[in-house]
Amino acid sequence: MIFKKLGWIIVFSTLILMGCNDSSDLKKEIPYSGELNHVHGIGYAGNDGGLYFAAHTGLKIYREGEWFAISDNFFDYMGFNAIDQGFYTSGHPSADSNIPNPLGIQKSLDGGKSLEHIAFEGETDFHTMAVGYISQDIFLLNPEANTELDAGFYKLSREDEQWENAKGTGLEGEVSALALHPTDSNIVAAATSKGIYISENGGVQFERITDDNETGTAIFFNENELFYASSGKSAMLTKYTVSTKGEEKVSLPNLTQDAVAFISQNPANKKEIGIYTMQGEVFFTQDNGSTWLPLLQEGKVD
């Protein structure tokens, strides 16, 4: 009789496990065609070689000439940051999700199939947030007071449980983007309506590195350089070497009455760069900007 009961327990446990696996399998990567708009961030999330687009209706992924989407979690991702193992994000869940709105800060290590709560779930939507690609340290602009933080700039190391206030002295204009160095979290960049700013003391003090008449639009760090996009008389993309403060212009596609909104470089292939523009266009280069391939036709993925 004992063995018979044990048998039923084993069968029942197996069914439960199968059910859990089936539920997980419902969220998978599938081929995608259709619109790509309202993108709030891009990046090479993890080591699958895909360029992820955090859109209003969930993640869209470009990989080896093909487009994919996640079959569930059609979330409105904001403050999206790729890391070497996945991504961090904020934003809003879909209407059928049981995750509190707003998302606060969430992390995914499986390409967006699941999310892990980090902080401020149900409290704050962080539009302006930076995460170190390797360090996973966080630097953000809190838009208004919540249960733990006043409004302002804050940083958090991966190993630390205490948020530290960052003064952000020297920043001028409306901040539209933040970027954190992949491994050295003392190095922070900001794009504002007054230009591009950089800090080498963890966001305590920033200095502008662009001319007076330029608006900062996008920023991205690799280990040695800051890619920054700005708009003055025309759209520009510049590669800035932090250690020497040297600059090199990077060719852009023809962006008539447009500018770069987001930039990302493939960490496994530095010649591969993707950009998303203010007008909702996507361009992709595999030769460091010498030639650019448009990836959308009338705002749609083929």
Secondary structure by P-SEA (a helix, b strand, c coil): caaaaaaaaaaaaaaaaaaaaaaaacbbbbbbbcccccccccccccccccccccccccbbbbcccbbbbcccccccccbbbbcccccccbbbbcccccccccccbbbbcccccbbbbccccccccccbbbbcccccbbbbbccccccccccccccccccccbbbbbccccccccccccccccccccbbbbbccccbbbbcccccbbbbcccccbbbccccccccbbbbbbbccbbbbbbbbccccbbbbbbbcccccccccbbbbccccccbbbbbcccbbbbbbcccccbbbbcccccccc
